[in-house]
């Protein structure tokens, strides 16, 4: 008796699943001028009072470069004739589920093309949009770099016009000395006469200038 009850229980559970079948809606989405709606989503939407449709809502498929799409849902026999809305780019198209037509099709699909009333965005508009995006990216990049500079004390000084003093290589000890301190360094650390220290500093600076040229 228990085994019979288990069989009946499984039959009750599996019966709704057995009655559902894969239902494919294929078609081509085009603009008013006949050009393909490429790489855009076609989705299932429902009218507000159509509660039977809600389980399919937001099921979607992406159109290919030719505008072709295939939406796949699991439709039950009792939903034959149920109306759903196929939405793309803000426009909706009514589709009535036709179980018998789907079953009798040679490739397991029902077909419905979607032609929009709108035209594709013009090349000028697209170009203008690209320019805006590029401008925003450049602006954000500059803003980020400026923010990084202002986050450090040296960066804030440079932002208001401060430039760090140039460093020169001491010809005696090869250490880097701030430009205006080189003469003092030669006199104090290397015991040079002031005139000789000035002449040597001049030679270092002239060599640096010639290398920069």
N, C-alpha and C positions, 0 to 999 in steps of 0.2 A: 504493500500500500504506500509506504514511504517513497519507494522508487517511482511509482506512478505520479505521486504529488510533485516530486522533483522534476520529472519530465514535463508535466503541465506547467510548472513554474518557469522552466527554461523556455518553453514555447511561448508563454506570455511575454517574457522579456525580449526574446529574439524576434517576435512577430513584427513590431514596429520597425526594427532594423531591416528585416527582410523586405518590407514593403517600400523602403526608400531606395532610390537609384540615383546614380550619378547623372546629372543633367547639365549638358554643356550648351552655352550660348556663344556662338561665334559670329563675327561680323567685321566690318571695316568702318572706322570712324573717320569722317572727312569734314572739312570746312565747307562753307557755302560755295567757295570757288572750286571745289572738287579736290583740293590738295589734302594730303593725309594729315591726320592728327597724330604726330609721332611722339613716342615716349611720354604718354600721358595716361592717367588712370581712368578706366571705366569702372564705376562702382554701382552696387545695388543699393537703391534707396527705397523708402516706403512712404506711402501717404500716411498722414497722422492717424487715421482710424483703421488702417489695415494691419491689425495685430498679427495675423498669420504670416505676414511678410517679414516681421521684425527679426526672425532668426537668421535671415539672409542679409540683413542690412550691413553695409560696409564691406561685403565681399567684393573684391576688386581684382582687376587684371590690367597689366601695363600693355599699351599698344606698342607694336614694333615700328620700325622705320617706315613701313608701308601703311600704318594705321590699323593693322589687323589685331584682333584681340579674341580671347576665349575666356569666358567666365564659367567657373565650375561650381555647382551647388548640389546638395543632396535633396532631391525633391521626392515627396511621397505621392502616392496615387491619389489621395484625397485632396491634394493641392492642384490637381489638374484644373486649369482655367484661372488660377490665382494670378493677379496682376502685380507685377513689381516694376520699379522704375530703374532704368539704366541711365546713370548720370555721368556726364563728361564735360569738363570746363564750364560748369554751372548750368548746363542744359540737360533736361530729362526727357526720356523716351519710354513709353509704356511697352512692357513685354508681358504677354499672357503665357504662362507655363502650359505647354502642350505635350503631355506625356506620350500620347499615341504617336504624334509626329516625330518625337525624339526616338521612340522605339523602332519606328519604321524607317528611319533615316539610314542610309548606307554607311555613313561614317560616325554615327552616334552623336550627331550635333543638330541643333536647330540654328538657323541663320537669321540675323537681323542687323542690317547696316544702320549706322547712325550718321545722319548728315546734319551738321550744326547750321544755325542761321548766321553765325558770326564768321568773319573772315580772319585769317591768321594775322598776327601782328606784322606791321610793315617793317621793311628793312631799316628805314630811318628811325622808327621807334626802337627797334632792337639795338641799333647802334647807339642811340641816345642812352638807353638803359645800360649798355656796357660801359659807356663813358662815366655814367654816374657811379656804377659799381667800382670802376677803376679809381675814380677820384676818392671815394670813401676808403678804399684799401690804402691808398697813398696817405690820406689824411690820418688814418689810424696808425699807420707805420711811423709817421713823423711824430705823432702824439706819444707813442710808446717810447721812441728814442729820446724825446725831450724829457719824458717822465723819468727815464733811467738816469739821464744826466743830472736832473735836479735832485735825485735821491742821494747824491754824494756832495760833500762840501766843495771839492774841486770842480765838480760839474756845475754847481751853482755859481762859483766864481767865474768860470769860463762863460756861462750864460749871460752874465752882466758885462762881459768884455775883458775879463782878466785872462792873461796868457802867461803860462809859466815861463821863467827865464830859460834861455838856451844854455845847455851844458856843453863845455869844451873839454877835450882830452888834454890833460897836462902833458907837455912834451918830455917832462922829466920823469914822472912816476906813472904815467898812463892812467891816472885816476880821473874821473869825471868831476869837473868843477864848474859851478855856475859862472857864466860868462863874465859878469862884473866882479867876481871874486878871484879870477885867475891871476891877475897882477899881484894881489895881496898874497895869494897862495905861493907864488914863486918867490916873493920877498921873504915871507915868514918861514915857509917850510923848506925852501931850497937856498936861502941866504944869498939871493941875487940882488944886485943893485937895482934901484927903482927904474933907471933908464933902460937897463938890459932887460928887466922883467917886462917893461912896456913894449920894447921892440919885439921880444919873443911872443908876447900875446898878440901883437899886430900880425906877425907872420902866421900864427895859428888861425886867426880870423880870416886873413887873406886866402889861405889855402882852403878853408872851409867854403868861402864865397866862390872860389873858382870851381870847386867840386860841384856846388849847387848849380852853377851856370851850365 
